[in-house]
């Protein structure tokens, strides 16, 4: 990158950062860039930019990711765009000038604006959104807050996230509720089959259905809306809890479309918000039924804010989240979803013919997004992950969990195709050295 380009980029980032707080929504990155006299490919708001590498090259420059480590573990936590980092720094410095004044009397007031912004993205009422720190906090608030009795049944899967499973198991041990586990053999490319598996687990004692919208281990998208419909048809009083940790700001949808009563997500994953930011959705008429995890003045009220009695928390991270929403809106939910799925398929399709390569992730957009899990015959997931990093400085994560085994790869919007080409070349080199795979040539 030459000196002029570097100067231009810094100038743009500085201007973008100063404007981000004033922008409620932006139709496209190109529109925003044009307002700032910054050169970026011209795109109409509805134009498909999935394979426009000039456009995504601009997006990549909005991040400060390391050029020395290829980060393909965005499923754990994603980096923030520079404008979000700068906003976080500004809010933190302001807070430190007089913490109890600026935190409690200035920044705390901004939570209502953030609530409106998140509700707009989620497609629901601001009165159904509580702001907290992560998916686990959001979902465990619901899990421990539901009124259940001994013998009440909860339907969930063995592929759900461990924190959720452990929360349900604690209630099982303390209160005698009954957990009915479904064991999925992934990938599944048949929504009707998935729904029927859930339906077979429903009984007259079923009180709750837990749905992981996008399974973190393999990237499988579950038909949450269809499962919700089936549950409500079986019994309208069944509560549907949705884990959207990996689907929110990744897949283009509005929360009410899923048909759930409760939903929790982390904003520091696919929204690229500051670390330790999350969101809880509760359908308005259900709020009064949930006891808050942290005691509130009126625990049975219908005010969503009763779930925000967390004591002192990081106000700068909350306020900087609004800048992450602006950045996401500037790209557009549909455009982002298509790009993420394209990146996953880009590298996977190049690997399918490599001897010994296998995957537990679908290539179809209705069943997968950016997350994929693969395995090389003759190697353990940990071995593969170590080789990827040792040879090419590619950071991934190993998975061995209930019918799922492999290395999870999760690119993000800032991931250049050249990094995925290096991934493919490295997988090919590793697989080629395995005796069992060499004999397959």
N, C-alpha and C positions, 0 to 999 in steps of 0.2 A: 504494500500500500504506500503510495508516494505521499510527500509532505502535504500537498494541497488537498488530497482526498482526506487525509487524517484530520487536517484543520477543518474541512467542510463537515466531516462527521461530528467532530466535537462541538462545532457551532450549532449543528442541527439538534444534537442531543440536549444541549443546554437550553435551546429555545423550546424544544418539545417538553422538557421537564418543567419549564416555567409556565407553559400553557396548559399542561395536563390537568391541573387542578380546576381549571375553568371550563374544561370541556366535559359535558355530560355524556355525549356520544359522538362518534365520528363515523361516517359511512364507509370510509376506506383509508388505508394508510396513504395511498397516493393523493387523496384529497387533502389530508392533513399536511403531507409533505409539500404539496403545491402552495399551501397557505404560507409555508415557511421558506419558500424559494429553494427547496432542496430537490435535487434531481432524483426521481424514482419513476419506474415504468408507469405510464398512464393507464389506469384501469377504471372501468365503470364499476359502480357498486355491485352489480350482478355478474360481472365478467368472471369466467372460470380461470383462475390463476394457478391451478394445480401443478402444472409443469412449467410455469414461467420462472425460470431460474434467476432472471434479473430481479424480479419482484421479491423472491424469497432471499436472494442475496442481500437485498436491502434490509429485510427483516433480521437476518443473521447479524448484521452490523449493529442492531439495536441492543444486542446482548454483549456481555463482557466475558464470555466463557473462555476457558483456557485453550490456547492453540496446541498445547502439549499433551493434553489428555482428551480423548474422544469420549465424551460423556453420553453413554447410551443406557443410563439408568434413571431417566426422568420419571419413571413410574414411582420411584421412592420419594423424590422431591425435585422440583424443577428450579432452575436458576431464574432470577428476576431480570426483566429488561432494565437497562441503565436508568430509564426514567423512574422506575419504581425504586431502585436503589437510591437514587438521588433524593427522591421524595422522603424515603425512610430516614435518610441522613438529616434532611432539613427538619423533619418533625422531631427527631431525637434531640437535635441541638436546641430546638425551641423549648422542648420539655425540660432540658437541663438548665435553662436560664432561671426558672422558678417552678420546679416540678409540680407542686400541689396546685399552683395557680394555672399554668398553661395546660397541664394534663386534665385536671378536673373541671376547669371553667372554660377552656377553649377547645381542646381536641375532643373531649368527651361529647361536646355538642355536635361534632361532625359525624357521630355514629348514625344519626337519623338520616343524613344525606347518603351515607354508605348503604344503609338499609334499603333506601329507595332504589339506589343504583343496582344493588344485587337482586332485588325483587324484579326489576325491569329485565335483567338478564335471565332470571329464572322463570319469568312469566307468571308471577303470582302477586299477591298483595304484600306490601311491606309489613303488614300486621301478621304475616305468617313466617317472617324471617328473623331468626336470632343469630347474632354474630358471636362466634366463639373461637376456639383455637385449632381444632382439627376434627376429622371424621369420628375418631374414637370418642371424643368428648361429646359430640353431637348425638351419636347413636347410643352411647351408654346412658346419656340423659334419658332417652326414650326407653331403653331396655329396663333400666332400674326404676323409671318413673311410671310405667304401666301398672294398672291395678290387675294383678293376677292372683289366682288362688291355687291351692294344692290340687293337682290333677289336670289343670289347664295345659293344653298342648301348644307347642311352638314348632312350626315346620321351618327347617333351615337346611343348608347343605354343608357337607364336609369341606367344600371348597370356599366357604365364606372366610372372611379375614379372622385370624386368631383372636384379636381383641374382642370381636363381637361374640365369637363362640365361647370364649372364657367368661364373658359377662353373663351370657345365658346359663352357662354351667354353674356359675355362682348362685344364680337364682334357683336353679334346679337343686343344688345342694342345701341351700338355706330354707327354701320354701316348698320344695316338692313339686314344682312344675315339671312337665314331661317334655323332653326334647325329642323330636322325630327328625332324624337326619336323612337327607337324600344324598346319595353318592353319585356324582356325575362322571361319566367317561367322556372327556373332552378331546377334540372339538365336536360339537353337535351342530349340524346345519339343518335343523328341522325344528322350528318353533312349536309346532303342534306336539311333537314328541316331548319337548321340554315341559310344556304346559301339562301334558298328561302325567308326567312323572310327579309333578307337584300335586295334581288332583288326586292321584292314588294315595297320597299321604294325608289328605284331609279326612277328618272324622267329625263327629258331632261335638267333640271336645276341643277342636282346633280354635284357638283364640287369637293367634298371631302367626303371620307368615313373614319370614325374613327373606329379602331378595337382594342379592348382590348384582347390581345393574351391569357392571363390567368387572369380571373376575380378574383380580390383580395378578394371579399366578400365570395365566396363559393368554389373557386378552379377550376371552369369550364374552360377547355381548349377550345378555339374557333378555328375553322378551318380557320385560317388567310389566308393561301395560297389560299384556295378555294374561300373565300370571295373576295380576291384581284383579282383573275381570273375573277370572275363574274362582278366585278366593271369595270375592263379594257375591258371586252367583251361588256359591256353596252356602255362604252365610253372610248376609250384609253387615253383621256386627264384627266380623273378623278384622283385626287391625293389620295393616300392611306396612311394614318397615322396609325402607329401601336404602341400601348402602350405595351411595353415588360417588364414593371417594375418587374413582378413576373415570367416571363418565361425565361429570360436570365440567364444562368448558373444553371438553374433548369431543363429545358427540353433540350434535345440534338438536336439542329438544327443549321443551318447556316442562317444568316439574309437574304441573297438573296433568299433563298428557300421560304420565306414567301410572296414574290412578292410585298412588300410595297415600297413606295418611301421614306418614312421617318420612323424612329423608335427611341424611347427613352427608356432608362432603368436606373435603380439605381444599382450601383455596390455594395452598402452596404447591399443588401438583400442576394440573393442566392450565389453571388460570395464571400461573407464574406470579402469584402474590407473595408477600413476605413470608418467611418461615414462621410457622405457628399461627396460621390463620385458617379458620373454618366457618362453616355455616350450618345451621339447623333450620329445617322447614317442618312446620306442623300445620296441617289443615286447620283453619280457623276454629271450626266447631269442636276440634279435638284438644285444643290447647288446655282447656280447663281440666281435662282428664289426666294430664301428665304432671307428676310431682317433680319439681326441679331437683337436680342433683345437689346444687348448692342452695341452701335454704333461702327463700325469699319472704318478704313481708306478707304477701298473700299467695301462698303456694297453689291454691286452687282457682286462681283468677284466670281470665281469658286473655290476659295481656302477655304477648310473646316475650316481653322484656323481663319477665320473671326468670327467664333462663340465662340472663346476663349478669346475675349477681355473683361475679367471679372475684370480687375484691380488686386490688390493684393488678392491672395487666398492662401489656405493652400497647399504649395508645398510638405510638408512632406506626406500629405494624398495621393496626386497624385502618388508620387514615391513609397509609400508602397503598392499601388494597384498592382504594378507589382509582388510583392511577393504573393498576393492573387491569381493572375492568375497562378503563378507557382504551388501553392498548389492545385488549382482546376485541373490543367492539370495532376498533380501527381496522383490524384484519377481517373480522366477520366470522360468526360461528360456523356457517356452512362452508366457507372457504377454508377455514382452519381444519374442520373435520376431514374434508376431502384431501388436504395436503398430508395430514397425519396418516391416513390410510394409505395414501400413495407411497409415503416413505417406507412404511412397513412392507408393502408388496414389492417395492423396488428392490430391496435386498433379498427378500425371501424367494422371489421368483428366480433370482440368479443362483440361488443355492439348492433348489429342488433337485437338480440333476447331479449334485455332488454325491459320490458314493458314501454311504453311511449317514447322510444327513436326514433328519426327520424332524417333524414339527407337530405340536399339539394346538396349533392356531389356524383358524380358517383364513382364507384369502378374500372371502366375500365381505363386502362392506356392511351388510346387515348383521354380520356375526363377529366383526372385529374392527379395531381401530388401529392405533399405533403400536400396541403391545403385542409381542410375539415371543414364544418360547421354542427353543430348538435343542436338539441333542445330536451328538456325533457317536455313532456306534463304537463300542469298545472303550468309551471314556465316561467318567463321572462328571456331573455338572460343574463341580468345583475345579476339576482338572481343566476343563474347557475354559472356564472363566479366567483361571490363572494364566493359561497360555495366551489368551486374547490380550491380556494386559501386558504380559512379559514381552510379547512379540511386537505389538502395535499400540500399546498404551490405550487399549479400548476398555473402558469401565462398564461392566454389566453386573448382574446379580444372579446367583445360582438358586435354583428352585427344586426342592424335593418335598412335595406336599400332596397327600391324598390323591393318587392317580395322576399326578403331574410331576414330571421330572425333566429338567433341562436348564438352559441358560436363558434368562429373560432379557430381551433387547427392547429398549423403549427410546426411540428418537423423539425429537420435539421440532417445533417450527424453525428453530435456529440451526438444525442439523443439515450440513451441506451434503450433496450426493457423493462427493469425493470421500467423505468419512465412511459412508455406507459401502462404497467400492472397496475401501481398505478392509472393512469388516468381512466382506465376501471373499476377498483374496486371502485373508488370514484364516477364515474357516476352511477354505479349500486346501490351504497348506497344511493345516492341522489334520484334517481328515485324510489327506493323501499319505500321511506318515503312519496311519493306523494299519497294521497288517491285515485285519479283517476287511478293511475297505479297499486296500490295494488289490486283493484277490477278486474284488467285484468288477474291476475294470475289464 
